Amino acid sequence: MSREATTNGGPAGVGGPPAPVRDGESMIARIAALRRLTVGDLREEYRKAFGEETKSRNRDWIFRQVAWQIQALAEGGLSERAKQRVAELARESDVRPRSRQLLTPGQPASAAPRVVQVGPVRDLTAPLPGTVLCRDYKDQNVVVRVLEDGFEWNGQIFASLSAVAKAVTGAHWNGHLFFGLRKTRSA
């Protein structure tokens, strides 16, 4: 492995813009050189690799992102078929792609799909709207109707089943446990 210096005095390939790697050994050398960089230097490498600043100051995360980009430039990254499949799956699910997930290696971050904010997503652990939950508690028949935006009990609307359980019992309860939707506490 040859040790060439860049204009900034660092190991070859680190400190300058990401360049295509010619062989596996130089890719390994570039990634190894990243290990010795400070968080500030890694953030600069991230900016050069992706064309945007990172908000993260987590050294390991930044290292993995930049190392992945170096490898993607050397090995070609995801195939077009894989990127198409990822985009298809993202459209069919609640997953929203981050700004640079579907980029071709070397493509500027400005070419990434835009992330659009969506409204709140319904709690998938809650019963479906229209469901009626019944429970006997201390000689009282507790009947709760599940609404689109909460839970109705005794003419009042509550944001959560736990809030209903607290109103009924006067003590804090997990709403799913109180109404028997879950059998035990999860750790």
PyMOL commands that place a pseudoatom at each C-alpha (Angstrom):
pseudoatom trace, name=CA, resn=MET, resi=1, chain=A, elem=C, hetatm=0, pos=[0.000, 0.000, 0.000]
pseudoatom trace, name=CA, resn=SER, resi=2, chain=A, elem=C, hetatm=0, pos=[1.554, 3.330, -0.981]
pseudoatom trace, name=CA, resn=ARG, resi=3, chain=A, elem=C, hetatm=0, pos=[1.194, 6.362, 1.256]
pseudoatom trace, name=CA, resn=GLU, resi=4, chain=A, elem=C, hetatm=0, pos=[0.739, 9.435, -0.887]
pseudoatom trace, name=CA, resn=ALA, resi=5, chain=A, elem=C, hetatm=0, pos=[0.090, 12.791, 0.709]
pseudoatom trace, name=CA, resn=THR, resi=6, chain=A, elem=C, hetatm=0, pos=[-2.616, 15.143, -0.387]
pseudoatom trace, name=CA, resn=THR, resi=7, chain=A, elem=C, hetatm=0, pos=[-2.250, 18.905, -0.414]
pseudoatom trace, name=CA, resn=ASN, resi=8, chain=A, elem=C, hetatm=0, pos=[-3.582, 19.052, 3.142]
pseudoatom trace, name=CA, resn=GLY, resi=9, chain=A, elem=C, hetatm=0, pos=[-0.926, 16.621, 4.395]
pseudoatom trace, name=CA, resn=GLY, resi=10, chain=A, elem=C, hetatm=0, pos=[-3.400, 13.799, 5.133]
pseudoatom trace, name=CA, resn=PRO, resi=11, chain=A, elem=C, hetatm=0, pos=[-3.408, 10.283, 3.752]
pseudoatom trace, name=CA, resn=ALA, resi=12, chain=A, elem=C, hetatm=0, pos=[-4.178, 9.863, 0.063]
pseudoatom trace, name=CA, resn=GLY, resi=13, chain=A, elem=C, hetatm=0, pos=[-7.862, 10.158, -0.748]
pseudoatom trace, name=CA, resn=VAL, resi=14, chain=A, elem=C, hetatm=0, pos=[-8.842, 11.762, 2.564]
pseudoatom trace, name=CA, resn=GLY, resi=15, chain=A, elem=C, hetatm=0, pos=[-9.211, 15.515, 2.756]
pseudoatom trace, name=CA, resn=GLY, resi=16, chain=A, elem=C, hetatm=0, pos=[-10.112, 16.010, -0.887]
pseudoatom trace, name=CA, resn=PRO, resi=17, chain=A, elem=C, hetatm=0, pos=[-13.342, 15.388, -2.767]
pseudoatom trace, name=CA, resn=PRO, resi=18, chain=A, elem=C, hetatm=0, pos=[-14.337, 11.756, -3.107]
pseudoatom trace, name=CA, resn=ALA, resi=19, chain=A, elem=C, hetatm=0, pos=[-12.639, 10.305, -6.130]
pseudoatom trace, name=CA, resn=PRO, resi=20, chain=A, elem=C, hetatm=0, pos=[-13.326, 6.978, -7.784]
pseudoatom trace, name=CA, resn=VAL, resi=21, chain=A, elem=C, hetatm=0, pos=[-11.226, 4.301, -6.157]
pseudoatom trace, name=CA, resn=ARG, resi=22, chain=A, elem=C, hetatm=0, pos=[-9.098, 2.258, -8.546]
pseudoatom trace, name=CA, resn=ASP, resi=23, chain=A, elem=C, hetatm=0, pos=[-8.704, -0.918, -6.522]
pseudoatom trace, name=CA, resn=GLY, resi=24, chain=A, elem=C, hetatm=0, pos=[-9.905, -2.562, -3.317]
pseudoatom trace, name=CA, resn=GLU, resi=25, chain=A, elem=C, hetatm=0, pos=[-6.650, -1.852, -1.498]
pseudoatom trace, name=CA, resn=SER, resi=26, chain=A, elem=C, hetatm=0, pos=[-6.903, 1.918, -1.967]
pseudoatom trace, name=CA, resn=MET, resi=27, chain=A, elem=C, hetatm=0, pos=[-10.575, 1.811, -0.931]
pseudoatom trace, name=CA, resn=ILE, resi=28, chain=A, elem=C, hetatm=0, pos=[-9.566, -0.005, 2.260]
pseudoatom trace, name=CA, resn=ALA, resi=29, chain=A, elem=C, hetatm=0, pos=[-6.786, 2.538, 2.832]
pseudoatom trace, name=CA, resn=ARG, resi=30, chain=A, elem=C, hetatm=0, pos=[-9.213, 5.457, 2.439]
pseudoatom trace, name=CA, resn=ILE, resi=31, chain=A, elem=C, hetatm=0, pos=[-11.692, 3.914, 4.853]
pseudoatom trace, name=CA, resn=ALA, resi=32, chain=A, elem=C, hetatm=0, pos=[-8.913, 3.129, 7.348]
pseudoatom trace, name=CA, resn=ALA, resi=33, chain=A, elem=C, hetatm=0, pos=[-7.736, 6.750, 7.112]
pseudoatom trace, name=CA, resn=LEU, resi=34, chain=A, elem=C, hetatm=0, pos=[-11.257, 7.917, 8.012]
pseudoatom trace, name=CA, resn=ARG, resi=35, chain=A, elem=C, hetatm=0, pos=[-10.929, 6.107, 11.360]
pseudoatom trace, name=CA, resn=ARG, resi=36, chain=A, elem=C, hetatm=0, pos=[-8.201, 8.546, 12.404]
pseudoatom trace, name=CA, resn=LEU, resi=37, chain=A, elem=C, hetatm=0, pos=[-10.199, 11.711, 11.630]
pseudoatom trace, name=CA, resn=THR, resi=38, chain=A, elem=C, hetatm=0, pos=[-11.857, 13.908, 14.226]
pseudoatom trace, name=CA, resn=VAL, resi=39, chain=A, elem=C, hetatm=0, pos=[-15.608, 14.469, 14.218]
pseudoatom trace, name=CA, resn=GLY, resi=40, chain=A, elem=C, hetatm=0, pos=[-15.090, 17.877, 12.582]
pseudoatom trace, name=CA, resn=ASP, resi=41, chain=A, elem=C, hetatm=0, pos=[-12.946, 16.355, 9.828]
pseudoatom trace, name=CA, resn=LEU, resi=42, chain=A, elem=C, hetatm=0, pos=[-15.478, 13.562, 9.306]
pseudoatom trace, name=CA, resn=ARG, resi=43, chain=A, elem=C, hetatm=0, pos=[-18.247, 16.150, 8.998]
pseudoatom trace, name=CA, resn=GLU, resi=44, chain=A, elem=C, hetatm=0, pos=[-16.201, 17.877, 6.284]
pseudoatom trace, name=CA, resn=GLU, resi=45, chain=A, elem=C, hetatm=0, pos=[-15.700, 14.529, 4.496]
pseudoatom trace, name=CA, resn=TYR, resi=46, chain=A, elem=C, hetatm=0, pos=[-19.461, 13.984, 4.708]
pseudoatom trace, name=CA, resn=ARG, resi=47, chain=A, elem=C, hetatm=0, pos=[-20.099, 17.401, 3.127]
pseudoatom trace, name=CA, resn=LYS, resi=48, chain=A, elem=C, hetatm=0, pos=[-17.685, 16.588, 0.298]
pseudoatom trace, name=CA, resn=ALA, resi=49, chain=A, elem=C, hetatm=0, pos=[-19.146, 13.126, -0.226]
pseudoatom trace, name=CA, resn=PHE, resi=50, chain=A, elem=C, hetatm=0, pos=[-22.823, 14.088, -0.220]
pseudoatom trace, name=CA, resn=GLY, resi=51, chain=A, elem=C, hetatm=0, pos=[-22.874, 17.800, -1.083]
pseudoatom trace, name=CA, resn=GLU, resi=52, chain=A, elem=C, hetatm=0, pos=[-24.736, 18.737, 2.103]
pseudoatom trace, name=CA, resn=GLU, resi=53, chain=A, elem=C, hetatm=0, pos=[-23.998, 19.325, 5.775]
pseudoatom trace, name=CA, resn=THR, resi=54, chain=A, elem=C, hetatm=0, pos=[-24.875, 16.677, 8.346]
pseudoatom trace, name=CA, resn=LYS, resi=55, chain=A, elem=C, hetatm=0, pos=[-26.644, 17.605, 11.553]
pseudoatom trace, name=CA, resn=SER, resi=56, chain=A, elem=C, hetatm=0, pos=[-25.127, 14.599, 13.282]
pseudoatom trace, name=CA, resn=ARG, resi=57, chain=A, elem=C, hetatm=0, pos=[-22.111, 14.788, 15.557]
pseudoatom trace, name=CA, resn=ASN, resi=58, chain=A, elem=C, hetatm=0, pos=[-22.099, 11.035, 16.097]
pseudoatom trace, name=CA, resn=ARG, resi=59, chain=A, elem=C, hetatm=0, pos=[-18.640, 9.973, 14.964]
pseudoatom trace, name=CA, resn=ASP, resi=60, chain=A, elem=C, hetatm=0, pos=[-19.544, 6.340, 14.228]
pseudoatom trace, name=CA, resn=TRP, resi=61, chain=A, elem=C, hetatm=0, pos=[-22.629, 7.258, 12.198]
pseudoatom trace, name=CA, resn=ILE, resi=62, chain=A, elem=C, hetatm=0, pos=[-20.759, 9.830, 10.094]
pseudoatom trace, name=CA, resn=PHE, resi=63, chain=A, elem=C, hetatm=0, pos=[-17.899, 7.360, 9.588]
pseudoatom trace, name=CA, resn=ARG, resi=64, chain=A, elem=C, hetatm=0, pos=[-20.303, 4.663, 8.348]
pseudoatom trace, name=CA, resn=GLN, resi=65, chain=A, elem=C, hetatm=0, pos=[-22.032, 7.058, 5.943]
pseudoatom trace, name=CA, resn=VAL, resi=66, chain=A, elem=C, hetatm=0, pos=[-18.792, 8.316, 4.396]
pseudoatom trace, name=CA, resn=ALA, resi=67, chain=A, elem=C, hetatm=0, pos=[-17.287, 4.816, 4.292]
pseudoatom trace, name=CA, resn=TRP, resi=68, chain=A, elem=C, hetatm=0, pos=[-20.408, 3.531, 2.532]
pseudoatom trace, name=CA, resn=GLN, resi=69, chain=A, elem=C, hetatm=0, pos=[-20.138, 6.317, -0.030]
pseudoatom trace, name=CA, resn=ILE, resi=70, chain=A, elem=C, hetatm=0, pos=[-16.472, 5.497, -0.682]
pseudoatom trace, name=CA, resn=GLN, resi=71, chain=A, elem=C, hetatm=0, pos=[-17.404, 1.858, -1.171]
pseudoatom trace, name=CA, resn=ALA, resi=72, chain=A, elem=C, hetatm=0, pos=[-20.374, 2.774, -3.367]
pseudoatom trace, name=CA, resn=LEU, resi=73, chain=A, elem=C, hetatm=0, pos=[-18.123, 4.882, -5.587]
pseudoatom trace, name=CA, resn=ALA, resi=74, chain=A, elem=C, hetatm=0, pos=[-15.620, 2.016, -5.826]
pseudoatom trace, name=CA, resn=GLU, resi=75, chain=A, elem=C, hetatm=0, pos=[-18.056, -0.849, -6.246]
pseudoatom trace, name=CA, resn=GLY, resi=76, chain=A, elem=C, hetatm=0, pos=[-20.951, 0.912, -7.934]
pseudoatom trace, name=CA, resn=GLY, resi=77, chain=A, elem=C, hetatm=0, pos=[-23.479, 1.146, -5.073]
pseudoatom trace, name=CA, resn=LEU, resi=78, chain=A, elem=C, hetatm=0, pos=[-26.968, -0.235, -5.477]
pseudoatom trace, name=CA, resn=SER, resi=79, chain=A, elem=C, hetatm=0, pos=[-28.042, -1.569, -8.850]
pseudoatom trace, name=CA, resn=GLU, resi=80, chain=A, elem=C, hetatm=0, pos=[-30.748, 0.301, -10.756]
pseudoatom trace, name=CA, resn=ARG, resi=81, chain=A, elem=C, hetatm=0, pos=[-33.073, -2.637, -10.146]
pseudoatom trace, name=CA, resn=ALA, resi=82, chain=A, elem=C, hetatm=0, pos=[-32.456, -2.450, -6.385]
pseudoatom trace, name=CA, resn=LYS, resi=83, chain=A, elem=C, hetatm=0, pos=[-33.087, 1.329, -6.361]
pseudoatom trace, name=CA, resn=GLN, resi=84, chain=A, elem=C, hetatm=0, pos=[-36.320, 0.853, -8.311]
pseudoatom trace, name=CA, resn=ARG, resi=85, chain=A, elem=C, hetatm=0, pos=[-37.456, -1.823, -5.869]
pseudoatom trace, name=CA, resn=VAL, resi=86, chain=A, elem=C, hetatm=0, pos=[-36.641, 0.403, -2.871]
pseudoatom trace, name=CA, resn=ALA, resi=87, chain=A, elem=C, hetatm=0, pos=[-38.613, 3.277, -4.425]
pseudoatom trace, name=CA, resn=GLU, resi=88, chain=A, elem=C, hetatm=0, pos=[-41.532, 0.927, -5.132]
pseudoatom trace, name=CA, resn=LEU, resi=89, chain=A, elem=C, hetatm=0, pos=[-41.548, -0.355, -1.554]
pseudoatom trace, name=CA, resn=ALA, resi=90, chain=A, elem=C, hetatm=0, pos=[-41.314, 3.203, -0.192]
pseudoatom trace, name=CA, resn=ARG, resi=91, chain=A, elem=C, hetatm=0, pos=[-44.357, 4.252, -2.239]
pseudoatom trace, name=CA, resn=GLU, resi=92, chain=A, elem=C, hetatm=0, pos=[-46.353, 1.283, -0.911]
pseudoatom trace, name=CA, resn=SER, resi=93, chain=A, elem=C, hetatm=0, pos=[-45.519, 1.824, 2.758]
pseudoatom trace, name=CA, resn=ASP, resi=94, chain=A, elem=C, hetatm=0, pos=[-45.310, 4.475, 5.450]
pseudoatom trace, name=CA, resn=VAL, resi=95, chain=A, elem=C, hetatm=0, pos=[-41.537, 4.750, 4.895]
pseudoatom trace, name=CA, resn=ARG, resi=96, chain=A, elem=C, hetatm=0, pos=[-40.357, 8.086, 3.543]
pseudoatom trace, name=CA, resn=PRO, resi=97, chain=A, elem=C, hetatm=0, pos=[-36.953, 8.157, 1.836]
pseudoatom trace, name=CA, resn=ARG, resi=98, chain=A, elem=C, hetatm=0, pos=[-34.340, 10.417, 3.374]
pseudoatom trace, name=CA, resn=SER, resi=99, chain=A, elem=C, hetatm=0, pos=[-32.887, 13.096, 1.127]
pseudoatom trace, name=CA, resn=ARG, resi=100, chain=A, elem=C, hetatm=0, pos=[-30.047, 10.983, -0.295]
pseudoatom trace, name=CA, resn=GLN, resi=101, chain=A, elem=C, hetatm=0, pos=[-31.174, 7.373, 0.042]
pseudoatom trace, name=CA, resn=LEU, resi=102, chain=A, elem=C, hetatm=0, pos=[-31.959, 6.794, -3.605]
pseudoatom trace, name=CA, resn=LEU, resi=103, chain=A, elem=C, hetatm=0, pos=[-29.016, 8.625, -5.130]
pseudoatom trace, name=CA, resn=THR, resi=104, chain=A, elem=C, hetatm=0, pos=[-26.672, 7.136, -7.657]
pseudoatom trace, name=CA, resn=PRO, resi=105, chain=A, elem=C, hetatm=0, pos=[-23.085, 7.337, -6.353]
pseudoatom trace, name=CA, resn=GLY, resi=106, chain=A, elem=C, hetatm=0, pos=[-21.600, 10.682, -7.361]
pseudoatom trace, name=CA, resn=GLN, resi=107, chain=A, elem=C, hetatm=0, pos=[-25.044, 12.221, -7.973]
pseudoatom trace, name=CA, resn=PRO, resi=108, chain=A, elem=C, hetatm=0, pos=[-25.532, 15.547, -6.105]
pseudoatom trace, name=CA, resn=ALA, resi=109, chain=A, elem=C, hetatm=0, pos=[-27.831, 15.600, -3.091]
pseudoatom trace, name=CA, resn=SER, resi=110, chain=A, elem=C, hetatm=0, pos=[-30.049, 18.162, -4.858]
pseudoatom trace, name=CA, resn=ALA, resi=111, chain=A, elem=C, hetatm=0, pos=[-31.163, 15.355, -7.210]
pseudoatom trace, name=CA, resn=ALA, resi=112, chain=A, elem=C, hetatm=0, pos=[-32.644, 13.346, -4.314]
pseudoatom trace, name=CA, resn=PRO, resi=113, chain=A, elem=C, hetatm=0, pos=[-36.386, 12.982, -3.816]
pseudoatom trace, name=CA, resn=ARG, resi=114, chain=A, elem=C, hetatm=0, pos=[-37.848, 15.659, -1.552]
pseudoatom trace, name=CA, resn=VAL, resi=115, chain=A, elem=C, hetatm=0, pos=[-39.187, 14.575, 1.830]
pseudoatom trace, name=CA, resn=VAL, resi=116, chain=A, elem=C, hetatm=0, pos=[-42.750, 15.726, 2.382]
pseudoatom trace, name=CA, resn=GLN, resi=117, chain=A, elem=C, hetatm=0, pos=[-44.134, 16.116, 5.890]
pseudoatom trace, name=CA, resn=VAL, resi=118, chain=A, elem=C, hetatm=0, pos=[-47.275, 14.112, 6.476]
pseudoatom trace, name=CA, resn=GLY, resi=119, chain=A, elem=C, hetatm=0, pos=[-49.882, 14.423, 9.191]
pseudoatom trace, name=CA, resn=PRO, resi=120, chain=A, elem=C, hetatm=0, pos=[-50.024, 12.216, 12.252]
pseudoatom trace, name=CA, resn=VAL, resi=121, chain=A, elem=C, hetatm=0, pos=[-50.326, 8.510, 11.597]
pseudoatom trace, name=CA, resn=ARG, resi=122, chain=A, elem=C, hetatm=0, pos=[-52.974, 6.519, 13.451]
pseudoatom trace, name=CA, resn=ASP, resi=123, chain=A, elem=C, hetatm=0, pos=[-51.633, 4.388, 16.310]
pseudoatom trace, name=CA, resn=LEU, resi=124, chain=A, elem=C, hetatm=0, pos=[-51.655, 0.892, 14.837]
pseudoatom trace, name=CA, resn=THR, resi=125, chain=A, elem=C, hetatm=0, pos=[-51.856, -0.692, 18.304]
pseudoatom trace, name=CA, resn=ALA, resi=126, chain=A, elem=C, hetatm=0, pos=[-55.154, 1.090, 19.046]
pseudoatom trace, name=CA, resn=PRO, resi=127, chain=A, elem=C, hetatm=0, pos=[-58.450, -0.542, 18.077]
pseudoatom trace, name=CA, resn=LEU, resi=128, chain=A, elem=C, hetatm=0, pos=[-60.057, 0.624, 14.854]
pseudoatom trace, name=CA, resn=PRO, resi=129, chain=A, elem=C, hetatm=0, pos=[-62.438, 3.605, 14.993]
pseudoatom trace, name=CA, resn=GLY, resi=130, chain=A, elem=C, hetatm=0, pos=[-65.992, 2.438, 15.688]
pseudoatom trace, name=CA, resn=THR, resi=131, chain=A, elem=C, hetatm=0, pos=[-64.900, -0.325, 18.066]
pseudoatom trace, name=CA, resn=VAL, resi=132, chain=A, elem=C, hetatm=0, pos=[-66.646, -0.426, 21.428]
pseudoatom trace, name=CA, resn=LEU, resi=133, chain=A, elem=C, hetatm=0, pos=[-64.572, -1.567, 24.416]
pseudoatom trace, name=CA, resn=CYS, resi=134, chain=A, elem=C, hetatm=0, pos=[-66.381, -2.875, 27.499]
pseudoatom trace, name=CA, resn=ARG, resi=135, chain=A, elem=C, hetatm=0, pos=[-65.043, -3.715, 30.942]
pseudoatom trace, name=CA, resn=ASP, resi=136, chain=A, elem=C, hetatm=0, pos=[-66.515, -4.122, 34.393]
pseudoatom trace, name=CA, resn=TYR, resi=137, chain=A, elem=C, hetatm=0, pos=[-64.673, -2.198, 37.082]
pseudoatom trace, name=CA, resn=LYS, resi=138, chain=A, elem=C, hetatm=0, pos=[-65.855, -2.066, 40.724]
pseudoatom trace, name=CA, resn=ASP, resi=139, chain=A, elem=C, hetatm=0, pos=[-69.531, -2.732, 39.897]
pseudoatom trace, name=CA, resn=GLN, resi=140, chain=A, elem=C, hetatm=0, pos=[-69.388, -0.185, 37.071]
pseudoatom trace, name=CA, resn=ASN, resi=141, chain=A, elem=C, hetatm=0, pos=[-69.795, -1.132, 33.404]
pseudoatom trace, name=CA, resn=VAL, resi=142, chain=A, elem=C, hetatm=0, pos=[-67.185, 0.909, 31.516]
pseudoatom trace, name=CA, resn=VAL, resi=143, chain=A, elem=C, hetatm=0, pos=[-68.081, 1.352, 27.825]
pseudoatom trace, name=CA, resn=VAL, resi=144, chain=A, elem=C, hetatm=0, pos=[-65.618, 3.227, 25.609]
pseudoatom trace, name=CA, resn=ARG, resi=145, chain=A, elem=C, hetatm=0, pos=[-66.174, 4.061, 21.957]
pseudoatom trace, name=CA, resn=VAL, resi=146, chain=A, elem=C, hetatm=0, pos=[-63.068, 4.351, 19.750]
pseudoatom trace, name=CA, resn=LEU, resi=147, chain=A, elem=C, hetatm=0, pos=[-63.140, 7.492, 17.575]
pseudoatom trace, name=CA, resn=GLU, resi=148, chain=A, elem=C, hetatm=0, pos=[-60.887, 8.641, 14.724]
pseudoatom trace, name=CA, resn=ASP, resi=149, chain=A, elem=C, hetatm=0, pos=[-59.161, 11.133, 17.003]
pseudoatom trace, name=CA, resn=GLY, resi=150, chain=A, elem=C, hetatm=0, pos=[-59.564, 9.654, 20.482]
pseudoatom trace, name=CA, resn=PHE, resi=151, chain=A, elem=C, hetatm=0, pos=[-61.809, 7.714, 22.819]
pseudoatom trace, name=CA, resn=GLU, resi=152, chain=A, elem=C, hetatm=0, pos=[-65.267, 8.588, 24.189]
pseudoatom trace, name=CA, resn=TRP, resi=153, chain=A, elem=C, hetatm=0, pos=[-66.370, 7.629, 27.705]
pseudoatom trace, name=CA, resn=ASN, resi=154, chain=A, elem=C, hetatm=0, pos=[-69.295, 9.138, 29.599]
pseudoatom trace, name=CA, resn=GLY, resi=155, chain=A, elem=C, hetatm=0, pos=[-69.693, 11.850, 26.946]
pseudoatom trace, name=CA, resn=GLN, resi=156, chain=A, elem=C, hetatm=0, pos=[-66.076, 13.001, 27.292]
pseudoatom trace, name=CA, resn=ILE, resi=157, chain=A, elem=C, hetatm=0, pos=[-63.333, 12.659, 24.674]
pseudoatom trace, name=CA, resn=PHE, resi=158, chain=A, elem=C, hetatm=0, pos=[-59.920, 11.375, 25.795]
pseudoatom trace, name=CA, resn=ALA, resi=159, chain=A, elem=C, hetatm=0, pos=[-56.677, 11.341, 23.812]
pseudoatom trace, name=CA, resn=SER, resi=160, chain=A, elem=C, hetatm=0, pos=[-55.654, 7.850, 24.958]
pseudoatom trace, name=CA, resn=LEU, resi=161, chain=A, elem=C, hetatm=0, pos=[-56.961, 4.701, 26.555]
pseudoatom trace, name=CA, resn=SER, resi=162, chain=A, elem=C, hetatm=0, pos=[-54.624, 5.371, 29.476]
pseudoatom trace, name=CA, resn=ALA, resi=163, chain=A, elem=C, hetatm=0, pos=[-56.395, 8.693, 30.064]
pseudoatom trace, name=CA, resn=VAL, resi=164, chain=A, elem=C, hetatm=0, pos=[-59.760, 6.868, 30.085]
pseudoatom trace, name=CA, resn=ALA, resi=165, chain=A, elem=C, hetatm=0, pos=[-58.417, 4.252, 32.524]
pseudoatom trace, name=CA, resn=LYS, resi=166, chain=A, elem=C, hetatm=0, pos=[-57.130, 6.989, 34.836]
pseudoatom trace, name=CA, resn=ALA, resi=167, chain=A, elem=C, hetatm=0, pos=[-60.490, 8.789, 34.743]
pseudoatom trace, name=CA, resn=VAL, resi=168, chain=A, elem=C, hetatm=0, pos=[-62.287, 5.528, 35.612]
pseudoatom trace, name=CA, resn=THR, resi=169, chain=A, elem=C, hetatm=0, pos=[-59.928, 4.318, 38.355]
pseudoatom trace, name=CA, resn=GLY, resi=170, chain=A, elem=C, hetatm=0, pos=[-58.271, 7.480, 39.632]
pseudoatom trace, name=CA, resn=ALA, resi=171, chain=A, elem=C, hetatm=0, pos=[-54.889, 5.752, 39.238]
pseudoatom trace, name=CA, resn=HIS, resi=172, chain=A, elem=C, hetatm=0, pos=[-52.459, 5.543, 36.355]
pseudoatom trace, name=CA, resn=TRP, resi=173, chain=A, elem=C, hetatm=0, pos=[-53.051, 2.469, 34.199]
pseudoatom trace, name=CA, resn=ASN, resi=174, chain=A, elem=C, hetatm=0, pos=[-51.764, 1.318, 30.859]
pseudoatom trace, name=CA, resn=GLY, resi=175, chain=A, elem=C, hetatm=0, pos=[-54.941, 1.625, 28.785]
pseudoatom trace, name=CA, resn=HIS, resi=176, chain=A, elem=C, hetatm=0, pos=[-54.255, -1.491, 26.717]
pseudoatom trace, name=CA, resn=LEU, resi=177, chain=A, elem=C, hetatm=0, pos=[-53.787, -3.545, 29.888]
pseudoatom trace, name=CA, resn=PHE, resi=178, chain=A, elem=C, hetatm=0, pos=[-56.840, -2.050, 31.588]
pseudoatom trace, name=CA, resn=PHE, resi=179, chain=A, elem=C, hetatm=0, pos=[-59.134, -2.920, 28.683]
pseudoatom trace, name=CA, resn=GLY, resi=180, chain=A, elem=C, hetatm=0, pos=[-57.549, -6.345, 28.108]
pseudoatom trace, name=CA, resn=LEU, resi=181, chain=A, elem=C, hetatm=0, pos=[-56.059, -5.504, 24.704]
pseudoatom trace, name=CA, resn=ARG, resi=182, chain=A, elem=C, hetatm=0, pos=[-52.688, -6.714, 25.929]
pseudoatom trace, name=CA, resn=LYS, resi=183, chain=A, elem=C, hetatm=0, pos=[-52.255, -9.517, 28.445]
pseudoatom trace, name=CA, resn=THR, resi=184, chain=A, elem=C, hetatm=0, pos=[-48.970, -8.523, 30.125]
pseudoatom trace, name=CA, resn=ARG, resi=185, chain=A, elem=C, hetatm=0, pos=[-46.615, -5.603, 30.364]
pseudoatom trace, name=CA, resn=SER, resi=186, chain=A, elem=C, hetatm=0, pos=[-43.929, -5.643, 27.703]
pseudoatom trace, name=CA, resn=ALA, resi=187, chain=A, elem=C, hetatm=0, pos=[-40.349, -5.020, 28.808]
for i in range(1, 187): cmd.bond("trace and resi %d" % i, "trace and resi %d" % (i + 1))
show_as sticks, trace
zoom trace
